[in-house]
């Protein structure tokens, strides 16, 4: 049995989860696997927002919604080029995930859909990863904000939210997680045709 990508339907595959879940690296791996462009939502934060987070100040919901609109602008740019896209975005609030879904309806993208692969990672692993990142100074999100972010997180319920899969992650390396995402996604939508 082989897998063929169906390219005539636009879709966005969002790799989601709290900071430290590995979504950016996993999105890059999945993007390579699918030969699709990758949007990293971190690139759509304003310099003011990055400064707030660096200083340990959590972002308000209103900011998150405006941020989602900027990411949608990136989605639109790729759609105009005829490209589906993989997105790394925390999507910790349901209203943010719903906004990505409603965009497809508003834009009247026939057959287009948004799928979300949520990376479930334990708080202990998240904290360990964030502390390592902080020590290496490779990311602006400090470990001190993890508690606040987890307190604001509304993990998706696949029974109540369409187009969602949850992937349990222990401390697996990104290529392993990416393979799990790729294997789980065909259950969401037939953009992979099995022949």
C-alpha positions as CSV (number, residue, x, y, z in Angstrom):
1,X,0.0,0.0,0.0
2,X,1.4,3.4,-1.0
3,X,0.4,6.9,0.0
4,X,-0.1,9.7,-2.6
5,X,-0.6,13.3,-1.7
6,X,-3.8,14.8,-3.1
7,X,-2.8,18.4,-4.1
8,X,-6.1,19.7,-5.4
9,X,-7.4,20.5,-1.9
10,X,-6.0,23.4,0.1
11,X,-5.3,22.6,3.7
12,X,-3.4,23.9,6.7
13,X,-1.9,21.5,9.2
14,X,-1.2,23.2,12.5
15,X,1.2,21.6,14.9
16,X,0.1,22.9,18.2
17,X,0.9,22.7,21.9
18,X,2.4,24.7,24.8
19,X,5.9,26.3,24.6
20,X,8.5,23.6,24.7
21,X,6.3,20.9,23.1
22,X,8.6,20.9,20.1
23,X,6.0,22.1,17.6
24,X,8.4,24.3,15.6
25,X,10.9,21.5,15.0
26,X,8.2,18.9,14.4
27,X,6.5,21.3,11.9
28,X,9.8,21.6,10.0
29,X,10.1,17.8,9.9
30,X,6.5,17.4,8.7
31,X,6.9,20.2,6.1
32,X,9.9,18.4,4.7
33,X,8.0,15.1,4.6
34,X,5.0,16.7,2.8
35,X,7.2,19.1,0.7
36,X,5.1,22.0,2.0
37,X,6.1,25.5,3.3
38,X,6.2,26.0,7.0
39,X,4.9,29.0,9.0
40,X,6.4,29.5,12.5
41,X,3.9,31.6,14.5
42,X,6.7,32.9,16.6
43,X,7.8,35.0,13.6
44,X,4.4,36.8,13.7
45,X,4.9,38.2,17.3
46,X,5.5,41.9,17.5
47,X,8.8,43.1,19.1
48,X,6.7,44.4,22.0
49,X,5.1,41.0,22.6
50,X,8.5,39.3,22.5
51,X,9.8,41.9,25.0
52,X,6.9,41.3,27.4
53,X,7.4,37.5,27.3
54,X,11.2,37.9,27.8
55,X,10.4,39.9,30.9
56,X,8.0,37.2,32.2
57,X,4.7,38.9,31.3
58,X,2.1,36.6,29.8
59,X,0.2,37.8,26.7
60,X,-3.5,38.7,26.9
61,X,-6.2,36.9,24.9
62,X,-6.8,40.0,22.8
63,X,-3.2,40.0,21.7
64,X,-3.4,36.3,20.9
65,X,-6.4,37.0,18.6
66,X,-4.6,39.8,16.7
67,X,-1.6,37.5,16.4
68,X,-3.9,34.8,14.9
69,X,-5.1,37.3,12.3
70,X,-1.5,38.0,11.3
71,X,-0.8,34.3,10.9
72,X,-3.9,33.9,8.8
73,X,-2.3,36.6,6.6
74,X,0.6,34.3,6.1
75,X,-1.7,31.4,5.3
76,X,-3.5,33.6,2.7
77,X,-0.1,34.4,1.0
78,X,0.7,30.7,0.5
79,X,-2.8,29.9,-0.6
80,X,-2.6,32.5,-3.3
81,X,0.5,30.6,-4.6
82,X,-1.6,27.4,-4.6
83,X,0.3,25.9,-1.6
84,X,-1.1,24.2,1.4
85,X,0.9,24.9,4.5
86,X,2.2,23.5,7.8
87,X,2.0,25.9,10.8
88,X,3.7,25.7,14.1
89,X,1.4,27.6,16.5
90,X,0.6,27.1,20.2
91,X,-3.2,27.5,19.7
92,X,-3.6,27.1,23.5
93,X,-7.1,28.7,23.4
94,X,-10.1,27.1,21.6
95,X,-11.2,30.5,20.3
96,X,-7.8,30.8,18.4
97,X,-8.3,27.3,16.9
98,X,-11.8,28.2,16.0
99,X,-10.6,31.3,14.2
100,X,-8.3,29.3,12.0
101,X,-11.2,27.0,11.1
102,X,-13.6,29.8,10.3
103,X,-11.1,31.5,8.0
104,X,-11.6,28.6,5.5
105,X,-15.4,29.2,5.5
106,X,-15.1,33.0,5.2
107,X,-12.6,32.6,2.3
108,X,-14.9,30.1,0.6
109,X,-12.1,27.7,0.0
110,X,-13.9,24.7,-1.5
111,X,-12.7,21.5,0.0
112,X,-10.2,23.4,2.2
113,X,-9.7,22.5,5.8
114,X,-7.6,23.2,8.8
115,X,-6.3,20.2,10.8
116,X,-4.6,20.4,14.2
117,X,-2.1,18.0,15.6
118,X,-1.9,18.7,19.4
119,X,1.4,17.6,21.0
120,X,0.6,16.4,24.5
121,X,3.8,16.8,26.6
122,X,4.0,16.5,30.4
123,X,4.7,19.7,32.4
124,X,7.9,18.2,33.7
125,X,9.3,17.6,30.2
126,X,8.1,21.1,29.1
127,X,9.9,22.7,32.1
128,X,13.1,20.7,31.4
129,X,13.1,21.8,27.8
130,X,12.4,25.4,28.5
131,X,15.2,25.6,31.1
132,X,17.6,24.1,28.6
133,X,16.5,26.6,25.9
134,X,16.8,29.5,28.4
135,X,20.3,28.4,29.4
136,X,21.3,28.2,25.7
137,X,19.5,31.5,25.0
138,X,17.8,30.0,21.9
139,X,14.2,31.3,22.5
140,X,12.5,34.3,24.1
141,X,9.9,32.3,26.1
142,X,11.2,31.9,29.7
143,X,10.5,28.8,31.9
144,X,9.0,31.2,34.4
145,X,6.0,31.7,32.1
146,X,5.2,28.0,31.8
147,X,2.8,27.9,34.7
148,X,0.8,30.9,33.4
149,X,0.6,29.4,29.9
150,X,-0.5,26.0,31.2
151,X,-3.1,27.7,33.3
152,X,-4.5,29.4,30.2
153,X,-4.3,26.3,28.1
154,X,-7.5,24.7,26.8
155,X,-6.3,21.4,25.3
156,X,-8.6,20.3,22.4
157,X,-11.2,17.6,22.8
158,X,-11.3,15.6,19.5
159,X,-14.9,14.6,20.3
160,X,-15.9,18.3,20.4
161,X,-13.5,20.0,18.0
162,X,-13.4,18.9,14.3
163,X,-10.1,18.0,12.6
164,X,-8.0,17.4,15.8
165,X,-5.7,14.6,16.8
166,X,-3.8,14.5,20.1
167,X,-0.3,13.0,20.0
168,X,1.1,11.7,23.3
169,X,4.8,12.7,23.5
170,X,7.1,11.5,26.2
171,X,10.5,12.9,25.5
172,X,10.7,11.6,22.0
173,X,13.0,13.2,19.4
174,X,11.3,15.4,16.7
175,X,11.7,12.9,13.8
176,X,9.8,10.3,15.8
177,X,7.1,12.8,16.8
178,X,6.8,14.0,13.1
179,X,6.3,10.5,12.0
180,X,3.5,10.0,14.5
181,X,1.8,13.2,13.3
182,X,2.2,12.1,9.7
183,X,0.7,8.7,10.5
184,X,-2.2,10.2,12.4
185,X,-3.3,13.0,10.0
186,X,-4.9,10.8,7.3
187,X,-7.6,9.9,9.8
188,X,-8.6,13.6,9.7
189,X,-9.0,14.1,6.0
190,X,-8.4,12.3,2.7
191,X,-5.6,14.5,1.5
192,X,-3.7,11.3,1.7
193,X,-5.2,8.7,-0.7
194,X,-4.2,5.1,0.0
195,X,-3.9,3.0,-3.2
